[in-house]
Amino acid sequence: MGLRSQIGKAGLVTAMVALASVAALAQQPPAPDWPTEKCNRYKKAYEQALNQQGKKGIGPEFLASHDAFLAANCQAPAEVCARSKEELDLANRLVLMAMNSGMSGTFLPFTCRR
């Protein structure tokens, strides 16, 4: 087999692999936008953290403002204020989980304005 024939076969194999990759990507559902992906990751972390820690010592104001943040696809202004030790523990746990999931600190809803 000549060199030209070998190069032609290698090019054909490369083209077939590329086409197969494109076909596989075309069959996958579209990835959500990054803000939605961050919110999905954060919701999962929140559920996990609450299941581990429980709601004892977590006040209704903290839960309601946090739920409002989640309901707005994590796009609402940061309004979640951790006041009790348990709320602060939960917030700290969520900060670590968010950072480990590739989010920045500016994404998180925690602030105390009052």
Buried (B, 14 or more C-beta within 10 A) or exposed (E): EEEEEEEEEEEEEEEEEEEEEEEEEEEEEEEEEEEEBBBBBBBEBBEEBBEEBEEEBBBEEBBEBBEBBBEEBBEBEBBBBBEEEBBBBBBEBBBEBBEEBEBEEEBBBBEEEE
